[in-house]
Amino acid sequence: MKEYSKFIILFLSSGFLFSVAALDTMEKSAVRGSIVFRTYCVLCHGEAADGKGRLATGKVPPPANLTITKLTDAQKEEIIKKGGGGVNRSPFMPPWKEELSEEQIKDVISYINFLSKSK
């Protein structure tokens, strides 16, 4: 019985450690994404990612409020890569596929997901 208990404890502990490691990886991705966001996105989407950046004034439609987005990660990726005009959205959103790496795009998506979950 003791061997069985040890196995269960070891099994549960390894799952917990895996979860912590995964969370740590997601957090790192979101932190990297915040840097990319502040470099490329903040002028339109704003510091708070609420669509109220300095260049947002007068834009119709306005930049998206990324704190309340319901888009899937695949949809976010497509918009970032193709730009708004490339997916029948705002033509003011430029395509970033030539400027950002795949990892940077995934990091920005992690950051957006972090922002929308923290609301």
Secondary structure as UniProt FT lines:
FT   HELIX           2..40
FT   HELIX           42..45
FT   TURN            47..48
FT   TURN            54..55
FT   TURN            57..58
FT   TURN            66..67
FT   HELIX           73..82
FT   HELIX           85..87
FT   TURN            91..92
FT   TURN            97..99
FT   HELIX           102..117
//
